[in-house]
Amino acid sequence: MPRYDFRCRSCGATFELRRAMAQANDPAVCPQGHQDTVKLLSAVAVTGGASGGAAQQAPSGGGGGCCGGGCCG
Ligand SMILES: [Zn+2]
């Protein structure tokens, strides 16, 4: 069973849990009882600083409706 490292953002403690991969993204509770924890990437090489370029831009303007001129209202 893989081991995952977590870090508590409340007290700063780091701890590790062994859990199934299906539960890798489940929230972990700090040994101190805090629930504000983040999963650390261990033994995983993260290349590149900015990952995931915003290739899809948000549409400008509201759009929607058929014509926006009140023909359908
Ligand atoms: Zn904590």
N, CA, C, O and the ligand as a Tripos MOL2 file, in Angstrom:
@<TRIPOS>MOLECULE
protein
  293   291    74     0     0
PROTEIN
NO_CHARGES

@<TRIPOS>ATOM
      1 N           0.8560   -1.2010    0.0000 N.3       1 MET1
      2 CA          0.0000    0.0000    0.0000 C.3       1 MET1
      3 C           0.8870    1.2440    0.0000 C.2       1 MET1
      4 O           1.7840    1.3790    0.8320 O.2       1 MET1
      5 N           0.6340    2.1220   -0.9120 N.am      2 PRO2
      6 CA          1.5100    3.3040   -1.0240 C.3       2 PRO2
      7 C           1.3970    4.2100    0.1950 C.2       2 PRO2
      8 O           0.4220    4.1820    0.9460 O.2       2 PRO2
      9 N           2.4140    4.9930    0.3470 N.am      3 ARG3
     10 CA          2.4810    5.8920    1.4930 C.3       3 ARG3
     11 C           2.4000    7.3340    0.9940 C.2       3 ARG3
     12 O           3.0250    7.7010   -0.0010 O.2       3 ARG3
     13 N           1.6470    8.1100    1.6830 N.am      4 TYR4
     14 CA          1.4680    9.4920    1.2700 C.3       4 TYR4
     15 C           1.8530   10.4200    2.4130 C.2       4 TYR4
     16 O           1.5560   10.1760    3.5820 O.2       4 TYR4
     17 N           2.5120   11.4670    2.0310 N.am      5 ASP5
     18 CA          2.9230   12.4490    3.0280 C.3       5 ASP5
     19 C           1.9450   13.6090    3.0270 C.2       5 ASP5
     20 O           1.5000   14.0720    1.9760 O.2       5 ASP5
     21 N           1.6340   14.0500    4.1780 N.am      6 PHE6
     22 CA          0.7290   15.1750    4.3320 C.3       6 PHE6
     23 C           1.3780   16.2190    5.2230 C.2       6 PHE6
     24 O           2.2730   15.9330    6.0180 O.2       6 PHE6
     25 N           0.9020   17.4110    5.0620 N.am      7 ARG7
     26 CA          1.3750   18.4730    5.9400 C.3       7 ARG7
     27 C           0.1700   19.2380    6.4610 C.2       7 ARG7
     28 O          -0.7490   19.5840    5.7190 O.2       7 ARG7
     29 N           0.2060   19.4810    7.7290 N.am      8 CYS8
     30 CA         -0.8890   20.2010    8.3620 C.3       8 CYS8
     31 C          -0.6110   21.6980    8.2610 C.2       8 CYS8
     32 O           0.4710   22.1720    8.6050 O.2       8 CYS8
     33 N          -1.5900   22.4070    7.7940 N.am      9 ARG9
     34 CA         -1.4150   23.8440    7.6710 C.3       9 ARG9
     35 C          -1.8190   24.5790    8.9370 C.2       9 ARG9
     36 O          -1.6370   25.7910    9.0570 O.2       9 ARG9
     37 N          -2.3560   23.8430    9.8550 N.am     10 SER10
     38 CA         -2.7420   24.4710   11.1120 C.3      10 SER10
     39 C          -1.5760   24.5240   12.0850 C.2      10 SER10
     40 O          -1.3300   25.5490   12.7200 O.2      10 SER10
     41 N          -0.8590   23.4060   12.1970 N.am     11 CYS11
     42 CA          0.2540   23.3600   13.1440 C.3      11 CYS11
     43 C           1.5790   23.1260   12.4360 C.2      11 CYS11
     44 O           2.6340   23.1730   13.0680 O.2      11 CYS11
     45 N           1.5380   22.8750   11.1370 N.am     12 GLY12
     46 CA          2.7740   22.7220   10.3770 C.3      12 GLY12
     47 C           3.3920   21.3410   10.4910 C.2      12 GLY12
     48 O           4.4900   21.1110    9.9840 O.2      12 GLY12
     49 N           2.7200   20.4420   11.1330 N.am     13 ALA13
     50 CA          3.2870   19.1110   11.2930 C.3      13 ALA13
     51 C           3.1700   18.3300    9.9870 C.2      13 ALA13
     52 O           2.2250   18.4970    9.2160 O.2      13 ALA13
     53 N           4.1500   17.4840    9.7730 N.am     14 THR14
     54 CA          4.0920   16.5980    8.6200 C.3      14 THR14
     55 C           3.9050   15.1760    9.1170 C.2      14 THR14
     56 O           4.4860   14.7530   10.1170 O.2      14 THR14
     57 N           3.0900   14.4720    8.3960 N.am     15 PHE15
     58 CA          2.8390   13.0900    8.7930 C.3      15 PHE15
     59 C           2.5900   12.2820    7.5380 C.2      15 PHE15
     60 O           2.3610   12.8370    6.4640 O.2      15 PHE15
     61 N           2.6340   10.9930    7.6760 N.am     16 GLU16
     62 CA          2.4350   10.1280    6.5310 C.3      16 GLU16
     63 C           1.3530    9.1110    6.8380 C.2      16 GLU16
     64 O           1.1800    8.6560    7.9690 O.2      16 GLU16
     65 N           0.6510    8.7870    5.7990 N.am     17 LEU17
     66 CA         -0.4170    7.8130    5.9410 C.3      17 LEU17
     67 C          -0.2540    6.7500    4.8690 C.2      17 LEU17
     68 O           0.2350    7.0100    3.7700 O.2      17 LEU17
     69 N          -0.6680    5.5770    5.2130 N.am     18 ARG18
     70 CA         -0.6990    4.5100    4.2250 C.3      18 ARG18
     71 C          -2.1540    4.2390    3.8810 C.2      18 ARG18
     72 O          -2.9750    3.8890    4.7290 O.2      18 ARG18
     73 N          -2.4200    4.4110    2.6470 N.am     19 ARG19
     74 CA         -3.7980    4.2240    2.2230 C.3      19 ARG19
     75 C          -3.8180    3.7410    0.7770 C.2      19 ARG19
     76 O          -2.8200    3.8150    0.0590 O.2      19 ARG19
     77 N          -4.9470    3.2600    0.3860 N.am     20 ALA20
     78 CA         -5.0610    2.7860   -0.9860 C.3      20 ALA20
     79 C          -4.9710    3.9500   -1.9560 C.2      20 ALA20
     80 O          -5.2650    5.0950   -1.6130 O.2      20 ALA20
     81 N          -4.5620    3.6330   -3.1620 N.am     21 MET21
     82 CA         -4.4040    4.6990   -4.1390 C.3      21 MET21
     83 C          -5.7470    5.3640   -4.4300 C.2      21 MET21
     84 O          -5.8030    6.5470   -4.7660 O.2      21 MET21
     85 N          -6.8000    4.6130   -4.3020 N.am     22 ALA22
     86 CA         -8.1190    5.1830   -4.5590 C.3      22 ALA22
     87 C          -8.4640    6.2540   -3.5340 C.2      22 ALA22
     88 O          -9.3270    7.1010   -3.7650 O.2      22 ALA22
     89 N          -7.7830    6.2020   -2.4090 N.am     23 GLN23
     90 CA         -8.0590    7.1590   -1.3500 C.3      23 GLN23
     91 C          -6.9560    8.1960   -1.2340 C.2      23 GLN23
     92 O          -6.8630    8.9210   -0.2430 O.2      23 GLN23
     93 N          -6.1270    8.2540   -2.2570 N.am     24 ALA24
     94 CA         -4.9620    9.1420   -2.1810 C.3      24 ALA24
     95 C          -5.3810   10.5960   -2.0140 C.2      24 ALA24
     96 O          -4.7070   11.3750   -1.3400 O.2      24 ALA24
     97 N          -6.4810   10.9460   -2.6230 N.am     25 ASN25
     98 CA         -6.8950   12.3430   -2.5930 C.3      25 ASN25
     99 C          -7.9210   12.6350   -1.5070 C.2      25 ASN25
    100 O          -8.4600   13.7370   -1.4130 O.2      25 ASN25
    101 N          -8.1700   11.6380   -0.7070 N.am     26 ASP26
    102 CA         -9.1060   11.8840    0.3770 C.3      26 ASP26
    103 C          -8.4600   12.7980    1.4090 C.2      26 ASP26
    104 O          -7.2430   12.7680    1.5910 O.2      26 ASP26
    105 N          -9.2490   13.5910    2.0680 N.am     27 PRO27
    106 CA         -8.6840   14.4780    3.0860 C.3      27 PRO27
    107 C          -8.1110   13.6860    4.2500 C.2      27 PRO27
    108 O          -8.6840   12.6960    4.7020 O.2      27 PRO27
    109 N          -6.9840   14.1450    4.7100 N.am     28 ALA28
    110 CA         -6.3350   13.4840    5.8260 C.3      28 ALA28
    111 C          -6.4280   14.3720    7.0580 C.2      28 ALA28
    112 O          -6.4310   15.5990    6.9630 O.2      28 ALA28
    113 N          -6.5000   13.7450    8.1740 N.am     29 VAL29
    114 CA         -6.5960   14.4860    9.4180 C.3      29 VAL29
    115 C          -5.2510   14.4430   10.1170 C.2      29 VAL29
    116 O          -4.6320   13.3890   10.2570 O.2      29 VAL29
    117 N          -4.8220   15.6040   10.5470 N.am     30 CYS30
    118 CA         -3.5700   15.7240   11.2670 C.3      30 CYS30
    119 C          -3.6310   14.9030   12.5590 C.2      30 CYS30
    120 O          -4.6910   14.7750   13.1730 O.2      30 CYS30
    121 N          -2.4730   14.3440   12.9680 N.am     31 PRO31
    122 CA         -2.4460   13.6170   14.2490 C.3      31 PRO31
    123 C          -2.9200   14.4780   15.4050 C.2      31 PRO31
    124 O          -3.3630   13.9680   16.4340 O.2      31 PRO31
    125 N          -2.8220   15.7870   15.2270 N.am     32 GLN32
    126 CA         -3.2800   16.6950   16.2770 C.3      32 GLN32
    127 C          -4.7770   16.9710   16.1650 C.2      32 GLN32
    128 O          -5.3700   17.6430   17.0090 O.2      32 GLN32
    129 N          -5.3610   16.4380   15.1090 N.am     33 GLY33
    130 CA         -6.7930   16.6020   14.9710 C.3      33 GLY33
    131 C          -7.2100   17.6930   14.0000 C.2      33 GLY33
    132 O          -8.3980   17.9500   13.8060 O.2      33 GLY33
    133 N          -6.2190   18.3320   13.3910 N.am     34 HIS34
    134 CA         -6.5560   19.3800   12.4360 C.3      34 HIS34
    135 C          -6.9650   18.7610   11.1010 C.2      34 HIS34
    136 O          -6.4980   17.6900   10.7130 O.2      34 HIS34
    137 N          -7.8250   19.4540   10.4380 N.am     35 GLN35
    138 CA         -8.3010   18.9300    9.1550 C.3      35 GLN35
    139 C          -7.8000   19.7480    7.9820 C.2      35 GLN35
    140 O          -8.0860   19.4210    6.8300 O.2      35 GLN35
    141 N          -7.0680   20.7890    8.2560 N.am     36 ASP36
    142 CA         -6.5570   21.6330    7.1880 C.3      36 ASP36
    143 C          -5.1980   21.1080    6.7590 C.2      36 ASP36
    144 O          -4.1620   21.6510    7.1410 O.2      36 ASP36
    145 N          -5.2100   20.0490    5.9640 N.am     37 THR37
    146 CA         -3.9730   19.3990    5.5760 C.3      37 THR37
    147 C          -3.8490   19.3870    4.0630 C.2      37 THR37
    148 O          -4.8410   19.4600    3.3380 O.2      37 THR37
    149 N          -2.6270   19.2940    3.6110 N.am     38 VAL38
    150 CA         -2.3720   19.2110    2.1850 C.3      38 VAL38
    151 C          -1.5020   17.9950    1.9330 C.2      38 VAL38
    152 O          -0.6580   17.6320    2.7520 O.2      38 VAL38
    153 N          -1.7210   17.3800    0.7960 N.am     39 LYS39
    154 CA         -0.9490   16.2050    0.4550 C.3      39 LYS39
    155 C           0.3360   16.6430   -0.2290 C.2      39 LYS39
    156 O           0.3140   17.4510   -1.1560 O.2      39 LYS39
    157 N           1.4410   16.1080    0.2330 N.am     40 LEU40
    158 CA          2.7310   16.4550   -0.3340 C.3      40 LEU40
    159 C           3.0810   15.4700   -1.4350 C.2      40 LEU40
    160 O           2.7170   14.2950   -1.4050 O.2      40 LEU40
    161 N           3.7920   15.9970   -2.3900 N.am     41 LEU41
    162 CA          4.2280   15.1400   -3.4800 C.3      41 LEU41
    163 C           5.5720   14.5300   -3.1100 C.2      41 LEU41
    164 O           6.5870   15.2260   -3.0690 O.2      41 LEU41
    165 N           5.5750   13.2740   -2.8500 N.am     42 SER42
    166 CA          6.8020   12.6010   -2.4670 C.3      42 SER42
    167 C           7.2270   11.6730   -3.5850 C.2      42 SER42
    168 O           6.4280   10.9200   -4.1410 O.2      42 SER42
    169 N           8.5090   11.7480   -3.8970 N.am     43 ALA43
    170 CA          9.0950   10.8740   -4.9100 C.3      43 ALA43
    171 C           8.4410   11.0800   -6.2640 C.2      43 ALA43
    172 O           8.4870   10.2040   -7.1280 O.2      43 ALA43
    173 N           7.8480   12.2140   -6.4380 N.am     44 VAL44
    174 CA          7.2650   12.5230   -7.7400 C.3      44 VAL44
    175 C           7.9320   13.7860   -8.2700 C.2      44 VAL44
    176 O           7.8360   14.8600   -7.6760 O.2      44 VAL44
    177 N           8.5960   13.6320   -9.3790 N.am     45 ALA45
    178 CA          9.3110   14.7630   -9.9400 C.3      45 ALA45
    179 C           8.3310   15.6820  -10.6600 C.2      45 ALA45
    180 O           7.6280   15.2860  -11.5900 O.2      45 ALA45
    181 N           8.3180   16.8900  -10.2000 N.am     46 VAL46
    182 CA          7.4490   17.8680  -10.8400 C.3      46 VAL46
    183 C           8.3130   18.7910  -11.6870 C.2      46 VAL46
    184 O           9.1100   19.5770  -11.1730 O.2      46 VAL46
    185 N           8.1380   18.6760  -12.9690 N.am     47 THR47
    186 CA          8.9430   19.4910  -13.8730 C.3      47 THR47
    187 C           8.1510   20.7030  -14.3160 C.2      47 THR47
    188 O           6.9340   20.6610  -14.4960 O.2      47 THR47
    189 N           8.8820   21.7670  -14.4810 N.am     48 GLY48
    190 CA          8.2180   22.9820  -14.9440 C.3      48 GLY48
    191 C           7.5820   23.7280  -13.7960 C.2      48 GLY48
    192 O           6.9800   23.1310  -12.9040 O.2      48 GLY48
    193 N           7.7180   25.0150  -13.8280 N.am     49 GLY49
    194 CA          7.1270   25.8020  -12.7570 C.3      49 GLY49
    195 C           5.6580   26.0160  -12.9830 C.2      49 GLY49
    196 O           4.8290   25.6420  -12.1530 O.2      49 GLY49
    197 N           5.3320   26.6210  -14.1130 N.am     50 ALA50
    198 CA          3.9270   26.8820  -14.3940 C.3      50 ALA50
    199 C           3.3620   25.7310  -15.2020 C.2      50 ALA50
    200 O           3.6910   25.5480  -16.3740 O.2      50 ALA50
    201 N           2.5380   24.9870  -14.5750 N.am     51 SER51
    202 CA          1.9620   23.8370  -15.2510 C.3      51 SER51
    203 C           0.5570   24.1660  -15.7270 C.2      51 SER51
    204 O          -0.1870   24.9000  -15.0770 O.2      51 SER51
    205 N           0.2300   23.6250  -16.8340 N.am     52 GLY52
    206 CA         -1.1270   23.8020  -17.3260 C.3      52 GLY52
    207 C          -1.4080   25.1990  -17.8270 C.2      52 GLY52
    208 O          -1.9810   26.0200  -17.1100 O.2      52 GLY52
    209 N          -1.0150   25.4660  -19.0330 N.am     53 GLY53
    210 CA         -1.2960   26.7810  -19.5880 C.3      53 GLY53
    211 C          -2.7970   26.9570  -19.8340 C.2      53 GLY53
    212 O          -3.5220   26.0040  -20.1180 O.2      53 GLY53
    213 N          -3.2170   28.1770  -19.7180 N.am     54 ALA54
    214 CA         -4.6430   28.4480  -19.9230 C.3      54 ALA54
    215 C          -4.9120   28.5420  -21.4180 C.2      54 ALA54
    216 O          -4.9480   29.6260  -22.0010 O.2      54 ALA54
    217 N          -5.0960   27.3830  -22.0130 N.am     55 ALA55
    218 CA         -5.3300   27.3760  -23.4530 C.3      55 ALA55
    219 C          -6.7620   27.8070  -23.7630 C.2      55 ALA55
    220 O          -7.0710   28.3330  -24.8330 O.2      55 ALA55
    221 N          -7.6000   27.5620  -22.7980 N.am     56 GLN56
    222 CA         -9.0060   27.8960  -23.0260 C.3      56 GLN56
    223 C          -9.3360   29.2090  -22.3160 C.2      56 GLN56
    224 O          -9.3790   29.2830  -21.0880 O.2      56 GLN56
    225 N          -9.5580   30.2010  -23.0960 N.am     57 GLN57
    226 CA         -9.8610   31.4970  -22.5100 C.3      57 GLN57
    227 C         -11.3450   31.5950  -22.1970 C.2      57 GLN57
    228 O         -12.2020   31.0170  -22.8660 O.2      57 GLN57
    229 N         -11.5910   32.3360  -21.1750 N.am     58 ALA58
    230 CA        -12.9870   32.5340  -20.8130 C.3      58 ALA58
    231 C         -13.6650   33.4320  -21.8490 C.2      58 ALA58
    232 O         -13.0860   34.4230  -22.2940 O.2      58 ALA58
    233 N         -14.8450   33.0930  -22.2140 N.am     59 PRO59
    234 CA        -15.5430   33.9080  -23.2090 C.3      59 PRO59
    235 C         -15.8170   35.2960  -22.6860 C.2      59 PRO59
    236 O         -16.2180   35.4810  -21.5370 O.2      59 PRO59
    237 N         -15.5980   36.2450  -23.5260 N.am     60 SER60
    238 CA        -15.8130   37.6200  -23.1170 C.3      60 SER60
    239 C         -17.2860   37.9990  -23.3290 C.2      60 SER60
    240 O         -17.9270   37.5640  -24.2850 O.2      60 SER60
    241 N         -17.7660   38.7720  -22.4620 N.am     61 GLY61
    242 CA        -19.1570   39.1690  -22.5820 C.3      61 GLY61
    243 C         -20.0880   38.1090  -22.0400 C.2      61 GLY61
    244 O         -19.6630   36.9850  -21.7760 O.2      61 GLY61
    245 N         -21.2830   38.4330  -21.8780 N.am     62 GLY62
    246 CA        -22.2410   37.5060  -21.3110 C.3      62 GLY62
    247 C         -22.7200   36.4970  -22.3240 C.2      62 GLY62
    248 O         -22.7790   35.3020  -22.0340 O.2      62 GLY62
    249 N         -23.0610   36.9580  -23.5020 N.am     63 GLY63
    250 CA        -23.5820   36.0440  -24.4830 C.3      63 GLY63
    251 C         -24.9010   35.4730  -24.0030 C.2      63 GLY63
    252 O         -25.6650   36.1410  -23.3080 O.2      63 GLY63
    253 N         -25.1550   34.2540  -24.3740 N.am     64 GLY64
    254 CA        -26.3590   33.6050  -23.9230 C.3      64 GLY64
    255 C         -27.5750   34.1230  -24.6680 C.2      64 GLY64
    256 O         -27.5150   35.1070  -25.4060 O.2      64 GLY64
    257 N         -28.6650   33.4330  -24.4500 N.am     65 GLY65
    258 CA        -29.8880   33.8290  -25.1410 C.3      65 GLY65
    259 C         -29.7750   33.6240  -26.6280 C.2      65 GLY65
    260 O         -28.7830   33.0840  -27.1170 O.2      65 GLY65
    261 N         -30.7530   34.0380  -27.3200 N.am     66 CYS66
    262 CA        -30.7230   33.8370  -28.7630 C.3      66 CYS66
    263 C         -30.1160   35.0510  -29.4570 C.2      66 CYS66
    264 O         -29.2820   34.9030  -30.3500 O.2      66 CYS66
    265 N         -30.5220   36.2220  -29.0620 N.am     67 CYS67
    266 CA        -29.9730   37.4000  -29.7070 C.3      67 CYS67
    267 C         -29.6070   38.4680  -28.6860 C.2      67 CYS67
    268 O         -28.8320   39.3780  -28.9780 O.2      67 CYS67
    269 N         -30.1600   38.3530  -27.5070 N.am     68 GLY68
    270 CA        -29.8320   39.3330  -26.4920 C.3      68 GLY68
    271 C         -30.5490   40.6510  -26.7100 C.2      68 GLY68
    272 O         -30.3330   41.6060  -25.9640 O.2      68 GLY68
    273 N         -31.3620   40.7100  -27.6810 N.am     69 GLY69
    274 CA        -32.0710   41.9500  -27.9680 C.3      69 GLY69
    275 C         -33.5100   41.9340  -27.4740 C.2      69 GLY69
    276 O         -34.2750   42.8650  -27.7300 O.2      69 GLY69
    277 N         -33.8670   40.8870  -26.7760 N.am     70 GLY70
    278 CA        -35.2150   40.8490  -26.2230 C.3      70 GLY70
    279 C         -36.2230   40.1970  -27.1530 C.2      70 GLY70
    280 O         -37.4310   40.3330  -26.9570 O.2      70 GLY70
    281 N         -35.7360   39.4950  -28.1560 N.am     71 CYS71
    282 CA        -36.6550   38.8570  -29.0900 C.3      71 CYS71
    283 C         -37.3280   37.6470  -28.4590 C.2      71 CYS71
    284 O         -38.4130   37.2260  -28.8610 O.2      71 CYS71
    285 N         -36.6380   37.0990  -27.4500 N.am     72 CYS72
    286 CA        -37.1640   35.8790  -26.8730 C.3      72 CYS72
    287 C         -37.8110   36.1680  -25.5250 C.2      72 CYS72
    288 O         -38.1880   35.2410  -24.8080 O.2      72 CYS72
    289 N         -37.9360   37.3690  -25.1930 N.am     73 GLY73
    290 CA        -38.4980   37.6800  -23.9130 C.3      73 GLY73
    291 C         -39.8450   38.2830  -24.0860 C.2      73 GLY73
    292 O         -40.5000   38.6230  -23.1000 O.2      73 GLY73
    293 ZN         -2.1420   19.9200   12.8230 Zn       74 ZN74
@<TRIPOS>BOND
     1     1     2 1
     2     2     3 1
     3     3     4 2
     4     3     5 am
     5     5     6 1
     6     6     7 1
     7     7     8 2
     8     7     9 am
     9     9    10 1
    10    10    11 1
    11    11    12 2
    12    11    13 am
    13    13    14 1
    14    14    15 1
    15    15    16 2
    16    15    17 am
    17    17    18 1
    18    18    19 1
    19    19    20 2
    20    19    21 am
    21    21    22 1
    22    22    23 1
    23    23    24 2
    24    23    25 am
    25    25    26 1
    26    26    27 1
    27    27    28 2
    28    27    29 am
    29    29    30 1
    30    30    31 1
    31    31    32 2
    32    31    33 am
    33    33    34 1
    34    34    35 1
    35    35    36 2
    36    35    37 am
    37    37    38 1
    38    38    39 1
    39    39    40 2
    40    39    41 am
    41    41    42 1
    42    42    43 1
    43    43    44 2
    44    43    45 am
    45    45    46 1
    46    46    47 1
    47    47    48 2
    48    47    49 am
    49    49    50 1
    50    50    51 1
    51    51    52 2
    52    51    53 am
    53    53    54 1
    54    54    55 1
    55    55    56 2
    56    55    57 am
    57    57    58 1
    58    58    59 1
    59    59    60 2
    60    59    61 am
    61    61    62 1
    62    62    63 1
    63    63    64 2
    64    63    65 am
    65    65    66 1
    66    66    67 1
    67    67    68 2
    68    67    69 am
    69    69    70 1
    70    70    71 1
    71    71    72 2
    72    71    73 am
    73    73    74 1
    74    74    75 1
    75    75    76 2
    76    75    77 am
    77    77    78 1
    78    78    79 1
    79    79    80 2
    80    79    81 am
    81    81    82 1
    82    82    83 1
    83    83    84 2
    84    83    85 am
    85    85    86 1
    86    86    87 1
    87    87    88 2
    88    87    89 am
    89    89    90 1
    90    90    91 1
    91    91    92 2
    92    91    93 am
    93    93    94 1
    94    94    95 1
    95    95    96 2
    96    95    97 am
    97    97    98 1
    98    98    99 1
    99    99   100 2
   100    99   101 am
   101   101   102 1
   102   102   103 1
   103   103   104 2
   104   103   105 am
   105   105   106 1
   106   106   107 1
   107   107   108 2
   108   107   109 am
   109   109   110 1
   110   110   111 1
   111   111   112 2
   112   111   113 am
   113   113   114 1
   114   114   115 1
   115   115   116 2
   116   115   117 am
   117   117   118 1
   118   118   119 1
   119   119   120 2
   120   119   121 am
   121   121   122 1
   122   122   123 1
   123   123   124 2
   124   123   125 am
   125   125   126 1
   126   126   127 1
   127   127   128 2
   128   127   129 am
   129   129   130 1
   130   130   131 1
   131   131   132 2
   132   131   133 am
   133   133   134 1
   134   134   135 1
   135   135   136 2
   136   135   137 am
   137   137   138 1
   138   138   139 1
   139   139   140 2
   140   139   141 am
   141   141   142 1
   142   142   143 1
   143   143   144 2
   144   143   145 am
   145   145   146 1
   146   146   147 1
   147   147   148 2
   148   147   149 am
   149   149   150 1
   150   150   151 1
   151   151   152 2
   152   151   153 am
   153   153   154 1
   154   154   155 1
   155   155   156 2
   156   155   157 am
   157   157   158 1
   158   158   159 1
   159   159   160 2
   160   159   161 am
   161   161   162 1
   162   162   163 1
   163   163   164 2
   164   163   165 am
   165   165   166 1
   166   166   167 1
   167   167   168 2
   168   167   169 am
   169   169   170 1
   170   170   171 1
   171   171   172 2
   172   171   173 am
   173   173   174 1
   174   174   175 1
   175   175   176 2
   176   175   177 am
   177   177   178 1
   178   178   179 1
   179   179   180 2
   180   179   181 am
   181   181   182 1
   182   182   183 1
   183   183   184 2
   184   183   185 am
   185   185   186 1
   186   186   187 1
   187   187   188 2
   188   187   189 am
   189   189   190 1
   190   190   191 1
   191   191   192 2
   192   191   193 am
   193   193   194 1
   194   194   195 1
   195   195   196 2
   196   195   197 am
   197   197   198 1
   198   198   199 1
   199   199   200 2
   200   199   201 am
   201   201   202 1
   202   202   203 1
   203   203   204 2
   204   203   205 am
   205   205   206 1
   206   206   207 1
   207   207   208 2
   208   207   209 am
   209   209   210 1
   210   210   211 1
   211   211   212 2
   212   211   213 am
   213   213   214 1
   214   214   215 1
   215   215   216 2
   216   215   217 am
   217   217   218 1
   218   218   219 1
   219   219   220 2
   220   219   221 am
   221   221   222 1
   222   222   223 1
   223   223   224 2
   224   223   225 am
   225   225   226 1
   226   226   227 1
   227   227   228 2
   228   227   229 am
   229   229   230 1
   230   230   231 1
   231   231   232 2
   232   231   233 am
   233   233   234 1
   234   234   235 1
   235   235   236 2
   236   235   237 am
   237   237   238 1
   238   238   239 1
   239   239   240 2
   240   239   241 am
   241   241   242 1
   242   242   243 1
   243   243   244 2
   244   243   245 am
   245   245   246 1
   246   246   247 1
   247   247   248 2
   248   247   249 am
   249   249   250 1
   250   250   251 1
   251   251   252 2
   252   251   253 am
   253   253   254 1
   254   254   255 1
   255   255   256 2
   256   255   257 am
   257   257   258 1
   258   258   259 1
   259   259   260 2
   260   259   261 am
   261   261   262 1
   262   262   263 1
   263   263   264 2
   264   263   265 am
   265   265   266 1
   266   266   267 1
   267   267   268 2
   268   267   269 am
   269   269   270 1
   270   270   271 1
   271   271   272 2
   272   271   273 am
   273   273   274 1
   274   274   275 1
   275   275   276 2
   276   275   277 am
   277   277   278 1
   278   278   279 1
   279   279   280 2
   280   279   281 am
   281   281   282 1
   282   282   283 1
   283   283   284 2
   284   283   285 am
   285   285   286 1
   286   286   287 1
   287   287   288 2
   288   287   289 am
   289   289   290 1
   290   290   291 1
   291   291   292 2
@<TRIPOS>SUBSTRUCTURE
     1 MET1         2 RESIDUE 1 A MET
     2 PRO2         6 RESIDUE 1 A PRO
     3 ARG3        10 RESIDUE 1 A ARG
     4 TYR4        14 RESIDUE 1 A TYR
     5 ASP5        18 RESIDUE 1 A ASP
     6 PHE6        22 RESIDUE 1 A PHE
     7 ARG7        26 RESIDUE 1 A ARG
     8 CYS8        30 RESIDUE 1 A CYS
     9 ARG9        34 RESIDUE 1 A ARG
    10 SER10       38 RESIDUE 1 A SER
    11 CYS11       42 RESIDUE 1 A CYS
    12 GLY12       46 RESIDUE 1 A GLY
    13 ALA13       50 RESIDUE 1 A ALA
    14 THR14       54 RESIDUE 1 A THR
    15 PHE15       58 RESIDUE 1 A PHE
    16 GLU16       62 RESIDUE 1 A GLU
    17 LEU17       66 RESIDUE 1 A LEU
    18 ARG18       70 RESIDUE 1 A ARG
    19 ARG19       74 RESIDUE 1 A ARG
    20 ALA20       78 RESIDUE 1 A ALA
    21 MET21       82 RESIDUE 1 A MET
    22 ALA22       86 RESIDUE 1 A ALA
    23 GLN23       90 RESIDUE 1 A GLN
    24 ALA24       94 RESIDUE 1 A ALA
    25 ASN25       98 RESIDUE 1 A ASN
    26 ASP26      102 RESIDUE 1 A ASP
    27 PRO27      106 RESIDUE 1 A PRO
    28 ALA28      110 RESIDUE 1 A ALA
    29 VAL29      114 RESIDUE 1 A VAL
    30 CYS30      118 RESIDUE 1 A CYS
    31 PRO31      122 RESIDUE 1 A PRO
    32 GLN32      126 RESIDUE 1 A GLN
    33 GLY33      130 RESIDUE 1 A GLY
    34 HIS34      134 RESIDUE 1 A HIS
    35 GLN35      138 RESIDUE 1 A GLN
    36 ASP36      142 RESIDUE 1 A ASP
    37 THR37      146 RESIDUE 1 A THR
    38 VAL38      150 RESIDUE 1 A VAL
    39 LYS39      154 RESIDUE 1 A LYS
    40 LEU40      158 RESIDUE 1 A LEU
    41 LEU41      162 RESIDUE 1 A LEU
    42 SER42      166 RESIDUE 1 A SER
    43 ALA43      170 RESIDUE 1 A ALA
    44 VAL44      174 RESIDUE 1 A VAL
    45 ALA45      178 RESIDUE 1 A ALA
    46 VAL46      182 RESIDUE 1 A VAL
    47 THR47      186 RESIDUE 1 A THR
    48 GLY48      190 RESIDUE 1 A GLY
    49 GLY49      194 RESIDUE 1 A GLY
    50 ALA50      198 RESIDUE 1 A ALA
    51 SER51      202 RESIDUE 1 A SER
    52 GLY52      206 RESIDUE 1 A GLY
    53 GLY53      210 RESIDUE 1 A GLY
    54 ALA54      214 RESIDUE 1 A ALA
    55 ALA55      218 RESIDUE 1 A ALA
    56 GLN56      222 RESIDUE 1 A GLN
    57 GLN57      226 RESIDUE 1 A GLN
    58 ALA58      230 RESIDUE 1 A ALA
    59 PRO59      234 RESIDUE 1 A PRO
    60 SER60      238 RESIDUE 1 A SER
    61 GLY61      242 RESIDUE 1 A GLY
    62 GLY62      246 RESIDUE 1 A GLY
    63 GLY63      250 RESIDUE 1 A GLY
    64 GLY64      254 RESIDUE 1 A GLY
    65 GLY65      258 RESIDUE 1 A GLY
    66 CYS66      262 RESIDUE 1 A CYS
    67 CYS67      266 RESIDUE 1 A CYS
    68 GLY68      270 RESIDUE 1 A GLY
    69 GLY69      274 RESIDUE 1 A GLY
    70 GLY70      278 RESIDUE 1 A GLY
    71 CYS71      282 RESIDUE 1 A CYS
    72 CYS72      286 RESIDUE 1 A CYS
    73 GLY73      290 RESIDUE 1 A GLY
    74 ZN74       293 GROUP 0 **** ****
